[in-house]
Amino acid sequence: MTDVVARLKVKDKHFEIIVDCDKALALKKQGKISAGMLRDVLAIDTVFSDYKKGLKVGSVDLKNAFGTDVIYDIAAKIIQDGEVQLTQEHREKARDQKMKQIIDFLSRNCVDPRTKAPYTAQRLEAAFKQAGVNIDERNVDEQALAIIKKLEPIIPIKIDKKRIKIIIPPIYTGQIYNLLRNFSLEKEEWLNDGSLSCIINLPAGMQLEFYDKLNNLTHGSATTEELKE
């Protein structure tokens, strides 16, 4: 059980509470938080403008910012919408988890361009250490692309991509753009009947996931064809 600061900025003013780190993070992860959930989470029934300096927030300022001075209602808002400070243990755990996700992404999507063989997670992890790769809070896809460049002096590596031709019936073309914009769009053409014909490039490891999403959005009416290089 470790107590940490949770903070939120409202109307250019800072508000801080002291919470149990594990319980606060669990509540934040589940989404909607009610005041009744906070009794075992708050370490001190006080709102501070600066906890380290011991500066407490008065009732008037609380009402101006939150519309109430009830501590549990305010704490629910701070945890849900604000930032919960992480302990070193939590930061290391989050970093290790993100590293595993990135390594999994690369092992599914990257190959040795000389042999076309994929890399094992163990080989990638060793290359990470050799290249001095640092993991941060960016999403997996964004970090993976940057990491590939760092690994290139260590191992020959590239993303194995598939070229997919897709024809989407007119009724679904508006919905499909949110899906297509996540991938490299090579060609786009509107057909005479209003259908959309396009060619996209996507990582090989995401092909089945992409087909599932495409079929769900178009109820299986889109046609696809894998094109050879």
PyMOL commands that set and color helices and strands:
alter all, ss='L'
color gray80, all
select helices_A, chain A and resi 21-30+35-37+59-66+71-81+88-109+121-131+140-151+170-180+204-218
alter helices_A, ss='H'
color red, helices_A
select strands_A, chain A and resi 3-10+13-20+48-50+55-56+83-84+110-111+158-159+161-168+184-190+196-203+223-227
alter strands_A, ss='S'
color yellow, strands_A
deselect
rebuild
show_as cartoon
